[in-house]
Amino acid sequence: MTPEQIVEAQRLIGEGLTYPQIAQQLGLSQSQVGATLSSVGTHREKLRERRNIIWQMRGEGRSLKEISEAVGLSVQSVMGIIGQQKKYRSFH
């Protein structure tokens, strides 16, 4: 990714777009977007925020479908994040 694309991708993350949406908008592959943004601080902050939102919504009794629509991820991705959070939060 070019520096300009990285800046644009960070902006789009801030707007709540997902990797597939960012990749499509920038004309890149999801793996290019993921590999580049995984090393950027904004990315990590956004992921942490999204995980916390998912965990909170699940605690409120929201359905997986409701959560996935709210955060712009697939139901399978939301299920995976909830599973990871259960392991992490029970460990700590």
PAKEZA-714243 format. One line per 2 residues: number of its first residue (from 1); their letters; for each residue z negated, x negated, y of C-alpha. Coordinates in steps of 0.02 Angstrom, whole numbers. Each point is the difference from the previous one (the first is absolute). Layout:
NUM> a> Z/X/Y  ...
# end
This chain:
1> mt> 0/0/0  34/-57/176
3> pe> -142/-12/125  69/153/88
5> qi> 0/99/-164  -179/-52/-35
7> ve> -56/61/171  94/163/-26
9> aq> -74/21/-174  -175/-26/69
11> rl> 34/132/132  60/120/-134
13> ig> -154/-34/-106  -103/45/152
15> eg> 92/165/7  -46/33/-181
17> lt> 167/-29/-84  1/-55/-181
19> yp> 89/-153/-69  147/102/-67
21> qi> 21/82/170  -11/-166/91
23> aq> 122/-83/-121  124/141/22
25> ql> -14/-1/189  22/-189/11
27> gl> 134/-10/-134  -105/-111/-113
29> sq> -66/11/-177  -178/58/-31
31> sq> -39/-167/-81  55/-93/158
33> vg> -110/111/107  -148/-12/-118
35> at> 10/-188/-25  9/-35/186
37> ls> -129/126/60  -127/-43/-135
39> sv> -36/-160/95  -21/86/169
41> gt> -172/53/61  59/168/68
43> hr> 58/45/-174  -170/-33/-78
45> ek> -89/99/135  118/148/-23
47> lr> -22/-4/-189  -189/-4/18
49> er> 6/147/120  115/98/-117
51> rn> -113/-34/-150  -151/61/98
53> ii> 91/158/54  51/35/-180
55> wq> -178/-28/-63  -72/112/137
57> mr> 125/140/-33  -34/-7/-186
59> ge> -186/12/37  36/155/103
61> gr> 79/78/-155  180/-10/57
63> sl> 134/5/-135  105/-151/-43
65> ke> 151/90/69  -86/35/166
67> is> -55/-181/14  171/-70/-46
69> ea> 85/109/132  -129/-49/132
71> vg> 19/-188/-26  185/-4/-45
73> ls> -18/-68/-176  46/68/-170
75> vq> -131/90/-104  9/-144/-125
77> sv> -37/-127/137  -148/102/61
79> mg> -67/13/-178  14/-189/-18
81> ii> -91/-31/163  -139/120/-48
83> gq> -17/-88/-168  -10/-169/85
85> qk> -128/64/124  -108/74/-138
87> ky> -6/-169/-86  -31/-94/162
89> rs> -132/117/69  -95/14/-164
91> fh> -1/-190/-16  -70/-29/175
# end
